[in-house]
Amino acid sequence: MTPNNTDEQIRHVFDEWHRAVKDQDAEGMATLYAHDGVLETPAVLALWPEREDAVVHGRDAIADRVGNGSAG
């Protein structure tokens, strides 16, 4: 995939993200993020109320949090 954000590429990421969430495919979802990517969503606070913010930093942390429910 080239670095250009064409409509087709944007749609691909959108579709793959939703597929991964529906399939509970944490690794598949995480691969859509850069190594230093950020996931910011109110769902983080809903799933892990002990967290102080709704942000998960880094591809590995995203895969871990989404994949096994770790709040660390």
mmCIF file as Biopython writes it, N, C-alpha, C and O atoms, coordinates in Angstrom:
data_model
#
loop_
_atom_site.group_PDB
_atom_site.id
_atom_site.type_symbol
_atom_site.label_atom_id
_atom_site.label_alt_id
_atom_site.label_comp_id
_atom_site.label_asym_id
_atom_site.label_entity_id
_atom_site.label_seq_id
_atom_site.pdbx_PDB_ins_code
_atom_site.Cartn_x
_atom_site.Cartn_y
_atom_site.Cartn_z
_atom_site.occupancy
_atom_site.B_iso_or_equiv
_atom_site.auth_seq_id
_atom_site.auth_asym_id
_atom_site.pdbx_PDB_model_num
ATOM 1   N N  . MET A ? 1  ? 0.857   -1.179  0.000  1.0 0.0 1  A 1 
ATOM 2   C CA . MET A ? 1  ? 0.000   0.000   0.000  1.0 0.0 1  A 1 
ATOM 3   C C  . MET A ? 1  ? 0.901   1.238   0.000  1.0 0.0 1  A 1 
ATOM 4   O O  . MET A ? 1  ? 1.862   1.305   0.766  1.0 0.0 1  A 1 
ATOM 5   N N  . THR A ? 2  ? 0.603   2.184   -0.828 1.0 0.0 2  A 1 
ATOM 6   C CA . THR A ? 2  ? 1.383   3.411   -0.892 1.0 0.0 2  A 1 
ATOM 7   C C  . THR A ? 2  ? 0.931   4.378   0.192  1.0 0.0 2  A 1 
ATOM 8   O O  . THR A ? 2  ? -0.158  4.221   0.744  1.0 0.0 2  A 1 
ATOM 9   N N  . PRO A ? 3  ? 1.758   5.383   0.506  1.0 0.0 3  A 1 
ATOM 10  C CA . PRO A ? 3  ? 1.386   6.323   1.562  1.0 0.0 3  A 1 
ATOM 11  C C  . PRO A ? 3  ? 0.251   7.271   1.201  1.0 0.0 3  A 1 
ATOM 12  O O  . PRO A ? 3  ? -0.217  8.012   2.066  1.0 0.0 3  A 1 
ATOM 13  N N  . ASN A ? 4  ? -0.203  7.273   -0.039 1.0 0.0 4  A 1 
ATOM 14  C CA . ASN A ? 4  ? -1.308  8.151   -0.434 1.0 0.0 4  A 1 
ATOM 15  C C  . ASN A ? 4  ? -2.617  7.665   0.161  1.0 0.0 4  A 1 
ATOM 16  O O  . ASN A ? 4  ? -2.908  6.469   0.147  1.0 0.0 4  A 1 
ATOM 17  N N  . ASN A ? 5  ? -3.403  8.593   0.681  1.0 0.0 5  A 1 
ATOM 18  C CA . ASN A ? 5  ? -4.681  8.241   1.296  1.0 0.0 5  A 1 
ATOM 19  C C  . ASN A ? 5  ? -5.809  8.389   0.286  1.0 0.0 5  A 1 
ATOM 20  O O  . ASN A ? 5  ? -6.587  9.341   0.337  1.0 0.0 5  A 1 
ATOM 21  N N  . THR A ? 6  ? -5.885  7.449   -0.616 1.0 0.0 6  A 1 
ATOM 22  C CA . THR A ? 6  ? -6.962  7.474   -1.592 1.0 0.0 6  A 1 
ATOM 23  C C  . THR A ? 6  ? -8.249  6.984   -0.947 1.0 0.0 6  A 1 
ATOM 24  O O  . THR A ? 6  ? -8.223  6.349   0.107  1.0 0.0 6  A 1 
ATOM 25  N N  . ASP A ? 7  ? -9.360  7.279   -1.576 1.0 0.0 7  A 1 
ATOM 26  C CA . ASP A ? 7  ? -10.645 6.809   -1.058 1.0 0.0 7  A 1 
ATOM 27  C C  . ASP A ? 7  ? -10.648 5.291   -0.887 1.0 0.0 7  A 1 
ATOM 28  O O  . ASP A ? 7  ? -11.190 4.780   0.093  1.0 0.0 7  A 1 
ATOM 29  N N  . GLU A ? 8  ? -10.055 4.580   -1.818 1.0 0.0 8  A 1 
ATOM 30  C CA . GLU A ? 8  ? -10.023 3.119   -1.751 1.0 0.0 8  A 1 
ATOM 31  C C  . GLU A ? 8  ? -9.216  2.636   -0.547 1.0 0.0 8  A 1 
ATOM 32  O O  . GLU A ? 8  ? -9.617  1.685   0.123  1.0 0.0 8  A 1 
ATOM 33  N N  . GLN A ? 9  ? -8.094  3.276   -0.270 1.0 0.0 9  A 1 
ATOM 34  C CA . GLN A ? 9  ? -7.269  2.884   0.872  1.0 0.0 9  A 1 
ATOM 35  C C  . GLN A ? 9  ? -7.968  3.199   2.187  1.0 0.0 9  A 1 
ATOM 36  O O  . GLN A ? 9  ? -7.924  2.412   3.132  1.0 0.0 9  A 1 
ATOM 37  N N  . ILE A ? 10 ? -8.607  4.348   2.232  1.0 0.0 10 A 1 
ATOM 38  C CA . ILE A ? 10 ? -9.351  4.723   3.447  1.0 0.0 10 A 1 
ATOM 39  C C  . ILE A ? 10 ? -10.469 3.727   3.689  1.0 0.0 10 A 1 
ATOM 40  O O  . ILE A ? 10 ? -10.680 3.291   4.821  1.0 0.0 10 A 1 
ATOM 41  N N  . ARG A ? 11 ? -11.177 3.371   2.651  1.0 0.0 11 A 1 
ATOM 42  C CA . ARG A ? 11 ? -12.277 2.412   2.777  1.0 0.0 11 A 1 
ATOM 43  C C  . ARG A ? 11 ? -11.765 1.047   3.226  1.0 0.0 11 A 1 
ATOM 44  O O  . ARG A ? 11 ? -12.409 0.362   4.020  1.0 0.0 11 A 1 
ATOM 45  N N  . HIS A ? 12 ? -10.597 0.660   2.707  1.0 0.0 12 A 1 
ATOM 46  C CA . HIS A ? 12 ? -9.993  -0.618  3.093  1.0 0.0 12 A 1 
ATOM 47  C C  . HIS A ? 12 ? -9.726  -0.643  4.604  1.0 0.0 12 A 1 
ATOM 48  O O  . HIS A ? 12 ? -10.070 -1.621  5.268  1.0 0.0 12 A 1 
ATOM 49  N N  . VAL A ? 13 ? -9.128  0.402   5.147  1.0 0.0 13 A 1 
ATOM 50  C CA . VAL A ? 13 ? -8.831  0.455   6.571  1.0 0.0 13 A 1 
ATOM 51  C C  . VAL A ? 13 ? -10.126 0.432   7.376  1.0 0.0 13 A 1 
ATOM 52  O O  . VAL A ? 13 ? -10.234 -0.295  8.364  1.0 0.0 13 A 1 
ATOM 53  N N  . PHE A ? 14 ? -11.100 1.220   6.959  1.0 0.0 14 A 1 
ATOM 54  C CA . PHE A ? 14 ? -12.407 1.256   7.627  1.0 0.0 14 A 1 
ATOM 55  C C  . PHE A ? 14 ? -13.025 -0.143  7.669  1.0 0.0 14 A 1 
ATOM 56  O O  . PHE A ? 14 ? -13.443 -0.613  8.727  1.0 0.0 14 A 1 
ATOM 57  N N  . ASP A ? 15 ? -13.077 -0.801  6.513  1.0 0.0 15 A 1 
ATOM 58  C CA . ASP A ? 15 ? -13.680 -2.133  6.439  1.0 0.0 15 A 1 
ATOM 59  C C  . ASP A ? 15 ? -12.903 -3.157  7.259  1.0 0.0 15 A 1 
ATOM 60  O O  . ASP A ? 15 ? -13.507 -3.970  7.959  1.0 0.0 15 A 1 
ATOM 61  N N  . GLU A ? 16 ? -11.581 -3.130  7.184  1.0 0.0 16 A 1 
ATOM 62  C CA . GLU A ? 16 ? -10.765 -4.095  7.923  1.0 0.0 16 A 1 
ATOM 63  C C  . GLU A ? 16 ? -10.867 -3.879  9.428  1.0 0.0 16 A 1 
ATOM 64  O O  . GLU A ? 16 ? -10.899 -4.848  10.187 1.0 0.0 16 A 1 
ATOM 65  N N  . TRP A ? 17 ? -10.919 -2.624  9.872  1.0 0.0 17 A 1 
ATOM 66  C CA . TRP A ? 17 ? -11.051 -2.342  11.294 1.0 0.0 17 A 1 
ATOM 67  C C  . TRP A ? 17 ? -12.365 -2.911  11.820 1.0 0.0 17 A 1 
ATOM 68  O O  . TRP A ? 17 ? -12.394 -3.563  12.864 1.0 0.0 17 A 1 
ATOM 69  N N  . HIS A ? 18 ? -13.443 -2.661  11.095 1.0 0.0 18 A 1 
ATOM 70  C CA . HIS A ? 18 ? -14.754 -3.170  11.532 1.0 0.0 18 A 1 
ATOM 71  C C  . HIS A ? 18 ? -14.828 -4.693  11.464 1.0 0.0 18 A 1 
ATOM 72  O O  . HIS A ? 18 ? -15.430 -5.320  12.336 1.0 0.0 18 A 1 
ATOM 73  N N  . ARG A ? 19 ? -14.228 -5.288  10.449 1.0 0.0 19 A 1 
ATOM 74  C CA . ARG A ? 19 ? -14.200 -6.748  10.364 1.0 0.0 19 A 1 
ATOM 75  C C  . ARG A ? 19 ? -13.454 -7.318  11.554 1.0 0.0 19 A 1 
ATOM 76  O O  . ARG A ? 19 ? -13.914 -8.273  12.181 1.0 0.0 19 A 1 
ATOM 77  N N  . ALA A ? 20 ? -12.302 -6.735  11.869 1.0 0.0 20 A 1 
ATOM 78  C CA . ALA A ? 20 ? -11.485 -7.236  12.976 1.0 0.0 20 A 1 
ATOM 79  C C  . ALA A ? 20 ? -12.219 -7.113  14.308 1.0 0.0 20 A 1 
ATOM 80  O O  . ALA A ? 20 ? -12.148 -8.017  15.141 1.0 0.0 20 A 1 
ATOM 81  N N  . VAL A ? 21 ? -12.909 -6.019  14.511 1.0 0.0 21 A 1 
ATOM 82  C CA . VAL A ? 21 ? -13.664 -5.845  15.755 1.0 0.0 21 A 1 
ATOM 83  C C  . VAL A ? 21 ? -14.773 -6.881  15.842 1.0 0.0 21 A 1 
ATOM 84  O O  . VAL A ? 21 ? -14.935 -7.534  16.872 1.0 0.0 21 A 1 
ATOM 85  N N  . LYS A ? 22 ? -15.537 -7.034  14.769 1.0 0.0 22 A 1 
ATOM 86  C CA . LYS A ? 22 ? -16.640 -8.013  14.781 1.0 0.0 22 A 1 
ATOM 87  C C  . LYS A ? 22 ? -16.133 -9.432  14.982 1.0 0.0 22 A 1 
ATOM 88  O O  . LYS A ? 22 ? -16.783 -10.238 15.648 1.0 0.0 22 A 1 
ATOM 89  N N  . ASP A ? 23 ? -14.955 -9.745  14.400 1.0 0.0 23 A 1 
ATOM 90  C CA . ASP A ? 23 ? -14.382 -11.090 14.507 1.0 0.0 23 A 1 
ATOM 91  C C  . ASP A ? 23 ? -13.541 -11.267 15.764 1.0 0.0 23 A 1 
ATOM 92  O O  . ASP A ? 23 ? -12.971 -12.337 15.981 1.0 0.0 23 A 1 
ATOM 93  N N  . GLN A ? 24 ? -13.456 -10.230 16.593 1.0 0.0 24 A 1 
ATOM 94  C CA . GLN A ? 24 ? -12.616 -10.234 17.787 1.0 0.0 24 A 1 
ATOM 95  C C  . GLN A ? 24 ? -11.177 -10.611 17.440 1.0 0.0 24 A 1 
ATOM 96  O O  . GLN A ? 24 ? -10.539 -11.403 18.134 1.0 0.0 24 A 1 
ATOM 97  N N  . ASP A ? 25 ? -10.686 -10.027 16.355 1.0 0.0 25 A 1 
ATOM 98  C CA . ASP A ? 25 ? -9.344  -10.268 15.831 1.0 0.0 25 A 1 
ATOM 99  C C  . ASP A ? 25 ? -8.438  -9.112  16.256 1.0 0.0 25 A 1 
ATOM 100 O O  . ASP A ? 25 ? -8.231  -8.161  15.501 1.0 0.0 25 A 1 
ATOM 101 N N  . ALA A ? 26 ? -7.904  -9.207  17.468 1.0 0.0 26 A 1 
ATOM 102 C CA . ALA A ? 26 ? -7.090  -8.123  18.024 1.0 0.0 26 A 1 
ATOM 103 C C  . ALA A ? 26 ? -5.835  -7.876  17.199 1.0 0.0 26 A 1 
ATOM 104 O O  . ALA A ? 26 ? -5.475  -6.724  16.954 1.0 0.0 26 A 1 
ATOM 105 N N  . GLU A ? 27 ? -5.175  -8.927  16.772 1.0 0.0 27 A 1 
ATOM 106 C CA . GLU A ? 27 ? -3.958  -8.762  15.968 1.0 0.0 27 A 1 
ATOM 107 C C  . GLU A ? 27 ? -4.278  -8.108  14.629 1.0 0.0 27 A 1 
ATOM 108 O O  . GLU A ? 27 ? -3.544  -7.237  14.162 1.0 0.0 27 A 1 
ATOM 109 N N  . GLY A ? 28 ? -5.376  -8.534  14.017 1.0 0.0 28 A 1 
ATOM 110 C CA . GLY A ? 28 ? -5.785  -7.934  12.743 1.0 0.0 28 A 1 
ATOM 111 C C  . GLY A ? 28 ? -6.082  -6.455  12.890 1.0 0.0 28 A 1 
ATOM 112 O O  . GLY A ? 28 ? -5.725  -5.659  12.022 1.0 0.0 28 A 1 
ATOM 113 N N  . MET A ? 29 ? -6.733  -6.082  13.980 1.0 0.0 29 A 1 
ATOM 114 C CA . MET A ? 29 ? -7.029  -4.675  14.209 1.0 0.0 29 A 1 
ATOM 115 C C  . MET A ? 29 ? -5.745  -3.910  14.478 1.0 0.0 29 A 1 
ATOM 116 O O  . MET A ? 29 ? -5.543  -2.824  13.935 1.0 0.0 29 A 1 
ATOM 117 N N  . ALA A ? 30 ? -4.887  -4.462  15.301 1.0 0.0 30 A 1 
ATOM 118 C CA . ALA A ? 30 ? -3.652  -3.771  15.673 1.0 0.0 30 A 1 
ATOM 119 C C  . ALA A ? 30 ? -2.749  -3.543  14.473 1.0 0.0 30 A 1 
ATOM 120 O O  . ALA A ? 30 ? -2.041  -2.537  14.423 1.0 0.0 30 A 1 
ATOM 121 N N  . THR A ? 31 ? -2.756  -4.448  13.509 1.0 0.0 31 A 1 
ATOM 122 C CA . THR A ? 31 ? -1.883  -4.269  12.344 1.0 0.0 31 A 1 
ATOM 123 C C  . THR A ? 31 ? -2.277  -3.055  11.510 1.0 0.0 31 A 1 
ATOM 124 O O  . THR A ? 31 ? -1.491  -2.598  10.680 1.0 0.0 31 A 1 
ATOM 125 N N  . LEU A ? 32 ? -3.461  -2.533  11.713 1.0 0.0 32 A 1 
ATOM 126 C CA . LEU A ? 32 ? -3.883  -1.334  10.983 1.0 0.0 32 A 1 
ATOM 127 C C  . LEU A ? 32 ? -3.262  -0.064  11.576 1.0 0.0 32 A 1 
ATOM 128 O O  . LEU A ? 32 ? -3.373  1.011   10.986 1.0 0.0 32 A 1 
ATOM 129 N N  . TYR A ? 33 ? -2.618  -0.180  12.725 1.0 0.0 33 A 1 
ATOM 130 C CA . TYR A ? 33 ? -1.996  0.959   13.406 1.0 0.0 33 A 1 
ATOM 131 C C  . TYR A ? 33 ? -0.491  0.937   13.192 1.0 0.0 33 A 1 
ATOM 132 O O  . TYR A ? 33 ? 0.104   -0.132  13.061 1.0 0.0 33 A 1 
ATOM 133 N N  . ALA A ? 34 ? 0.129   2.116   13.157 1.0 0.0 34 A 1 
ATOM 134 C CA . ALA A ? 34 ? 1.588   2.219   13.140 1.0 0.0 34 A 1 
ATOM 135 C C  . ALA A ? 34 ? 2.123   1.695   14.470 1.0 0.0 34 A 1 
ATOM 136 O O  . ALA A ? 34 ? 1.378   1.583   15.444 1.0 0.0 34 A 1 
ATOM 137 N N  . HIS A ? 35 ? 3.417   1.374   14.507 1.0 0.0 35 A 1 
ATOM 138 C CA . HIS A ? 35 ? 4.004   0.873   15.757 1.0 0.0 35 A 1 
ATOM 139 C C  . HIS A ? 35 ? 3.781   1.847   16.907 1.0 0.0 35 A 1 
ATOM 140 O O  . HIS A ? 35 ? 3.628   1.428   18.055 1.0 0.0 35 A 1 
ATOM 141 N N  . ASP A ? 36 ? 3.763   3.149   16.606 1.0 0.0 36 A 1 
ATOM 142 C CA . ASP A ? 36 ? 3.535   4.149   17.652 1.0 0.0 36 A 1 
ATOM 143 C C  . ASP A ? 36 ? 2.122   4.735   17.555 1.0 0.0 36 A 1 
ATOM 144 O O  . ASP A ? 36 ? 1.877   5.857   17.998 1.0 0.0 36 A 1 
ATOM 145 N N  . GLY A ? 37 ? 1.201   3.970   16.975 1.0 0.0 37 A 1 
ATOM 146 C CA . GLY A ? 37 ? -0.175  4.420   16.792 1.0 0.0 37 A 1 
ATOM 147 C C  . GLY A ? 37 ? -0.909  4.628   18.107 1.0 0.0 37 A 1 
ATOM 148 O O  . GLY A ? 37 ? -0.470  4.173   19.163 1.0 0.0 37 A 1 
ATOM 149 N N  . VAL A ? 38 ? -2.027  5.321   18.019 1.0 0.0 38 A 1 
ATOM 150 C CA . VAL A ? 38 ? -2.830  5.647   19.199 1.0 0.0 38 A 1 
ATOM 151 C C  . VAL A ? 38 ? -4.283  5.255   18.942 1.0 0.0 38 A 1 
ATOM 152 O O  . VAL A ? 38 ? -4.856  5.600   17.909 1.0 0.0 38 A 1 
ATOM 153 N N  . LEU A ? 39 ? -4.861  4.539   19.881 1.0 0.0 39 A 1 
ATOM 154 C CA . LEU A ? 39 ? -6.285  4.219   19.859 1.0 0.0 39 A 1 
ATOM 155 C C  . LEU A ? 39 ? -6.931  5.033   20.968 1.0 0.0 39 A 1 
ATOM 156 O O  . LEU A ? 39 ? -6.634  4.842   22.148 1.0 0.0 39 A 1 
ATOM 157 N N  . GLU A ? 40 ? -7.807  5.932   20.585 1.0 0.0 40 A 1 
ATOM 158 C CA . GLU A ? 40 ? -8.520  6.755   21.568 1.0 0.0 40 A 1 
ATOM 159 C C  . GLU A ? 40 ? -10.001 6.585   21.328 1.0 0.0 40 A 1 
ATOM 160 O O  . GLU A ? 40 ? -10.520 6.952   20.274 1.0 0.0 40 A 1 
ATOM 161 N N  . THR A ? 41 ? -10.689 6.017   22.330 1.0 0.0 41 A 1 
ATOM 162 C CA . THR A ? 41 ? -12.109 5.746   22.211 1.0 0.0 41 A 1 
ATOM 163 C C  . THR A ? 41 ? -12.733 5.650   23.605 1.0 0.0 41 A 1 
ATOM 164 O O  . THR A ? 41 ? -12.101 5.150   24.536 1.0 0.0 41 A 1 
ATOM 165 N N  . PRO A ? 42 ? -13.961 6.124   23.749 1.0 0.0 42 A 1 
ATOM 166 C CA . PRO A ? 42 ? -14.637 5.973   25.038 1.0 0.0 42 A 1 
ATOM 167 C C  . PRO A ? 42 ? -14.784 4.509   25.448 1.0 0.0 42 A 1 
ATOM 168 O O  . PRO A ? 42 ? -14.987 4.216   26.626 1.0 0.0 42 A 1 
ATOM 169 N N  . ALA A ? 43 ? -14.684 3.598   24.498 1.0 0.0 43 A 1 
ATOM 170 C CA . ALA A ? 43 ? -14.794 2.174   24.820 1.0 0.0 43 A 1 
ATOM 171 C C  . ALA A ? 43 ? -13.697 1.739   25.788 1.0 0.0 43 A 1 
ATOM 172 O O  . ALA A ? 43 ? -13.905 0.822   26.582 1.0 0.0 43 A 1 
ATOM 173 N N  . VAL A ? 44 ? -12.536 2.384   25.733 1.0 0.0 44 A 1 
ATOM 174 C CA . VAL A ? 44 ? -11.454 2.045   26.663 1.0 0.0 44 A 1 
ATOM 175 C C  . VAL A ? 44 ? -11.933 2.251   28.104 1.0 0.0 44 A 1 
ATOM 176 O O  . VAL A ? 44 ? -11.725 1.392   28.961 1.0 0.0 44 A 1 
ATOM 177 N N  . LEU A ? 45 ? -12.565 3.375   28.360 1.0 0.0 45 A 1 
ATOM 178 C CA . LEU A ? 45 ? -13.062 3.647   29.718 1.0 0.0 45 A 1 
ATOM 179 C C  . LEU A ? 45 ? -14.238 2.745   30.086 1.0 0.0 45 A 1 
ATOM 180 O O  . LEU A ? 45 ? -14.399 2.379   31.250 1.0 0.0 45 A 1 
ATOM 181 N N  . ALA A ? 46 ? -15.049 2.392   29.111 1.0 0.0 46 A 1 
ATOM 182 C CA . ALA A ? 46 ? -16.182 1.505   29.384 1.0 0.0 46 A 1 
ATOM 183 C C  . ALA A ? 46 ? -15.697 0.099   29.740 1.0 0.0 46 A 1 
ATOM 184 O O  . ALA A ? 46 ? -16.253 -0.554  30.623 1.0 0.0 46 A 1 
ATOM 185 N N  . LEU A ? 47 ? -14.656 -0.356  29.044 1.0 0.0 47 A 1 
ATOM 186 C CA . LEU A ? 47 ? -14.141 -1.700  29.282 1.0 0.0 47 A 1 
ATOM 187 C C  . LEU A ? 47 ? -13.225 -1.776  30.493 1.0 0.0 47 A 1 
ATOM 188 O O  . LEU A ? 47 ? -13.192 -2.791  31.189 1.0 0.0 47 A 1 
ATOM 189 N N  . TRP A ? 48 ? -12.479 -0.702  30.745 1.0 0.0 48 A 1 
ATOM 190 C CA . TRP A ? 48 ? -11.524 -0.677  31.840 1.0 0.0 48 A 1 
ATOM 191 C C  . TRP A ? 48 ? -11.725 0.598   32.651 1.0 0.0 48 A 1 
ATOM 192 O O  . TRP A ? 48 ? -10.933 1.531   32.521 1.0 0.0 48 A 1 
ATOM 193 N N  . PRO A ? 49 ? -12.759 0.664   33.481 1.0 0.0 49 A 1 
ATOM 194 C CA . PRO A ? 49 ? -13.101 1.891   34.213 1.0 0.0 49 A 1 
ATOM 195 C C  . PRO A ? 49 ? -12.005 2.368   35.163 1.0 0.0 49 A 1 
ATOM 196 O O  . PRO A ? 49 ? -12.017 3.527   35.577 1.0 0.0 49 A 1 
ATOM 197 N N  . GLU A ? 50 ? -11.078 1.513   35.509 1.0 0.0 50 A 1 
ATOM 198 C CA . GLU A ? 50 ? -9.994  1.935   36.390 1.0 0.0 50 A 1 
ATOM 199 C C  . GLU A ? 50 ? -8.949  2.792   35.677 1.0 0.0 50 A 1 
ATOM 200 O O  . GLU A ? 50 ? -8.099  3.405   36.324 1.0 0.0 50 A 1 
ATOM 201 N N  . ARG A ? 51 ? -9.010  2.834   34.355 1.0 0.0 51 A 1 
ATOM 202 C CA . ARG A ? 51 ? -8.060  3.676   33.605 1.0 0.0 51 A 1 
ATOM 203 C C  . ARG A ? 51 ? -8.404  5.147   33.789 1.0 0.0 51 A 1 
ATOM 204 O O  . ARG A ? 51 ? -9.562  5.504   34.007 1.0 0.0 51 A 1 
ATOM 205 N N  . GLU A ? 52 ? -7.397  5.981   33.701 1.0 0.0 52 A 1 
ATOM 206 C CA . GLU A ? 52 ? -7.591  7.412   33.869 1.0 0.0 52 A 1 
ATOM 207 C C  . GLU A ? 52 ? -7.858  8.140   32.561 1.0 0.0 52 A 1 
ATOM 208 O O  . GLU A ? 52 ? -8.331  9.276   32.568 1.0 0.0 52 A 1 
ATOM 209 N N  . ASP A ? 53 ? -7.559  7.497   31.445 1.0 0.0 53 A 1 
ATOM 210 C CA . ASP A ? 53 ? -7.830  8.124   30.157 1.0 0.0 53 A 1 
ATOM 211 C C  . ASP A ? 53 ? -8.323  7.071   29.171 1.0 0.0 53 A 1 
ATOM 212 O O  . ASP A ? 53 ? -8.279  5.872   29.444 1.0 0.0 53 A 1 
ATOM 213 N N  . ALA A ? 54 ? -8.783  7.536   28.040 1.0 0.0 54 A 1 
ATOM 214 C CA . ALA A ? 54 ? -9.364  6.645   27.035 1.0 0.0 54 A 1 
ATOM 215 C C  . ALA A ? 54 ? -8.401  6.397   25.886 1.0 0.0 54 A 1 
ATOM 216 O O  . ALA A ? 54 ? -8.827  6.212   24.746 1.0 0.0 54 A 1 
ATOM 217 N N  . VAL A ? 55 ? -7.105  6.391   26.177 1.0 0.0 55 A 1 
ATOM 218 C CA . VAL A ? 55 ? -6.081  6.309   25.145 1.0 0.0 55 A 1 
ATOM 219 C C  . VAL A ? 55 ? -5.195  5.089   25.380 1.0 0.0 55 A 1 
ATOM 220 O O  . VAL A ? 55 ? -4.762  4.826   26.502 1.0 0.0 55 A 1 
ATOM 221 N N  . VAL A ? 56 ? -4.933  4.350   24.304 1.0 0.0 56 A 1 
ATOM 222 C CA . VAL A ? 56 ? -3.975  3.243   24.333 1.0 0.0 56 A 1 
ATOM 223 C C  . VAL A ? 56 ? -2.886  3.592   23.324 1.0 0.0 56 A 1 
ATOM 224 O O  . VAL A ? 56 ? -3.180  3.891   22.167 1.0 0.0 56 A 1 
ATOM 225 N N  . HIS A ? 57 ? -1.638  3.554   23.760 1.0 0.0 57 A 1 
ATOM 226 C CA . HIS A ? 57 ? -0.506  3.959   22.923 1.0 0.0 57 A 1 
ATOM 227 C C  . HIS A ? 57 ? 0.273   2.747   22.422 1.0 0.0 57 A 1 
ATOM 228 O O  . HIS A ? 57 ? 0.666   1.884   23.208 1.0 0.0 57 A 1 
ATOM 229 N N  . GLY A ? 58 ? 0.492   2.687   21.118 1.0 0.0 58 A 1 
ATOM 230 C CA . GLY A ? 58 ? 1.346   1.668   20.520 1.0 0.0 58 A 1 
ATOM 231 C C  . GLY A ? 58 ? 0.591   0.447   20.035 1.0 0.0 58 A 1 
ATOM 232 O O  . GLY A ? 58 ? -0.369  -0.006  20.659 1.0 0.0 58 A 1 
ATOM 233 N N  . ARG A ? 59 ? 1.051   -0.076  18.902 1.0 0.0 59 A 1 
ATOM 234 C CA . ARG A ? 59 ? 0.416   -1.242  18.278 1.0 0.0 59 A 1 
ATOM 235 C C  . ARG A ? 59 ? 0.371   -2.433  19.222 1.0 0.0 59 A 1 
ATOM 236 O O  . ARG A ? 59 ? -0.656  -3.103  19.325 1.0 0.0 59 A 1 
ATOM 237 N N  . ASP A ? 60 ? 1.477   -2.704  19.914 1.0 0.0 60 A 1 
ATOM 238 C CA . ASP A ? 60 ? 1.506   -3.864  20.808 1.0 0.0 60 A 1 
ATOM 239 C C  . ASP A ? 60 ? 0.506   -3.714  21.951 1.0 0.0 60 A 1 
ATOM 240 O O  . ASP A ? 60 ? -0.176  -4.673  22.312 1.0 0.0 60 A 1 
ATOM 241 N N  . ALA A ? 61 ? 0.420   -2.528  22.514 1.0 0.0 61 A 1 
ATOM 242 C CA . ALA A ? 61 ? -0.541  -2.286  23.604 1.0 0.0 61 A 1 
ATOM 243 C C  . ALA A ? 61 ? -1.972  -2.390  23.108 1.0 0.0 61 A 1 
ATOM 244 O O  . ALA A ? 61 ? -2.848  -2.897  23.808 1.0 0.0 61 A 1 
ATOM 245 N N  . ILE A ? 62 ? -2.201  -1.908  21.900 1.0 0.0 62 A 1 
ATOM 246 C CA . ILE A ? 62 ? -3.557  -2.009  21.322 1.0 0.0 62 A 1 
ATOM 247 C C  . ILE A ? 62 ? -3.939  -3.478  21.176 1.0 0.0 62 A 1 
ATOM 248 O O  . ILE A ? 62 ? -5.037  -3.875  21.567 1.0 0.0 62 A 1 
ATOM 249 N N  . ALA A ? 63 ? -3.046  -4.283  20.620 1.0 0.0 63 A 1 
ATOM 250 C CA . ALA A ? 63 ? -3.330  -5.704  20.452 1.0 0.0 63 A 1 
ATOM 251 C C  . ALA A ? 63 ? -3.543  -6.379  21.805 1.0 0.0 63 A 1 
ATOM 252 O O  . ALA A ? 63 ? -4.437  -7.212  21.951 1.0 0.0 63 A 1 
ATOM 253 N N  . ASP A ? 64 ? -2.731  -6.024  22.784 1.0 0.0 64 A 1 
ATOM 254 C CA . ASP A ? 64 ? -2.844  -6.618  24.109 1.0 0.0 64 A 1 
ATOM 255 C C  . ASP A ? 64 ? -4.154  -6.245  24.790 1.0 0.0 64 A 1 
ATOM 256 O O  . ASP A ? 64 ? -4.855  -7.116  25.304 1.0 0.0 64 A 1 
ATOM 257 N N  . ARG A ? 65 ? -4.487  -4.970  24.799 1.0 0.0 65 A 1 
ATOM 258 C CA . ARG A ? 65 ? -5.696  -4.505  25.468 1.0 0.0 65 A 1 
ATOM 259 C C  . ARG A ? 65 ? -6.943  -5.086  24.820 1.0 0.0 65 A 1 
ATOM 260 O O  . ARG A ? 65 ? -7.847  -5.573  25.500 1.0 0.0 65 A 1 
ATOM 261 N N  . VAL A ? 66 ? -6.976  -5.026  23.508 1.0 0.0 66 A 1 
ATOM 262 C CA . VAL A ? 66 ? -8.150  -5.510  22.792 1.0 0.0 66 A 1 
ATOM 263 C C  . VAL A ? 66 ? -8.222  -7.035  22.847 1.0 0.0 66 A 1 
ATOM 264 O O  . VAL A ? 66 ? -9.304  -7.612  22.958 1.0 0.0 66 A 1 
ATOM 265 N N  . GLY A ? 67 ? -7.059  -7.677  22.769 1.0 0.0 67 A 1 
ATOM 266 C CA . GLY A ? 67 ? -7.012  -9.128  22.689 1.0 0.0 67 A 1 
ATOM 267 C C  . GLY A ? 67 ? -7.323  -9.864  23.955 1.0 0.0 67 A 1 
ATOM 268 O O  . GLY A ? 67 ? -8.000  -10.891 23.931 1.0 0.0 67 A 1 
ATOM 269 N N  . ASN A ? 68 ? -6.835  -9.351  25.074 1.0 0.0 68 A 1 
ATOM 270 C CA . ASN A ? 68 ? -7.049  -10.120 26.305 1.0 0.0 68 A 1 
ATOM 271 C C  . ASN A ? 68 ? -7.679  -9.331  27.423 1.0 0.0 68 A 1 
ATOM 272 O O  . ASN A ? 68 ? -7.824  -9.830  28.539 1.0 0.0 68 A 1 
ATOM 273 N N  . GLY A ? 69 ? -8.051  -8.111  27.136 1.0 0.0 69 A 1 
ATOM 274 C CA . GLY A ? 69 ? -8.748  -7.318  28.140 1.0 0.0 69 A 1 
ATOM 275 C C  . GLY A ? 69 ? -7.849  -6.751  29.214 1.0 0.0 69 A 1 
ATOM 276 O O  . GLY A ? 69 ? -8.346  -6.263  30.230 1.0 0.0 69 A 1 
ATOM 277 N N  . SER A ? 70 ? -6.535  -6.798  29.024 1.0 0.0 70 A 1 
ATOM 278 C CA . SER A ? 70 ? -5.615  -6.249  30.018 1.0 0.0 70 A 1 
ATOM 279 C C  . SER A ? 70 ? -5.810  -4.749  30.140 1.0 0.0 70 A 1 
ATOM 280 O O  . SER A ? 70 ? -5.970  -4.056  29.135 1.0 0.0 70 A 1 
ATOM 281 N N  . ALA A ? 71 ? -5.798  -4.256  31.339 1.0 0.0 71 A 1 
ATOM 282 C CA . ALA A ? 71 ? -5.965  -2.814  31.554 1.0 0.0 71 A 1 
ATOM 283 C C  . ALA A ? 71 ? -4.659  -2.163  31.977 1.0 0.0 71 A 1 
ATOM 284 O O  . ALA A ? 71 ? -4.639  -0.967  32.268 1.0 0.0 71 A 1 
ATOM 285 N N  . GLY A ? 72 ? -3.574  -2.915  32.019 1.0 0.0 72 A 1 
ATOM 286 C CA . GLY A ? 72 ? -2.312  -2.406  32.511 1.0 0.0 72 A 1 
ATOM 287 C C  . GLY A ? 72 ? -1.656  -1.393  31.626 1.0 0.0 72 A 1 
ATOM 288 O O  . GLY A ? 72 ? -0.578  -0.895  31.950 1.0 0.0 72 A 1 
#
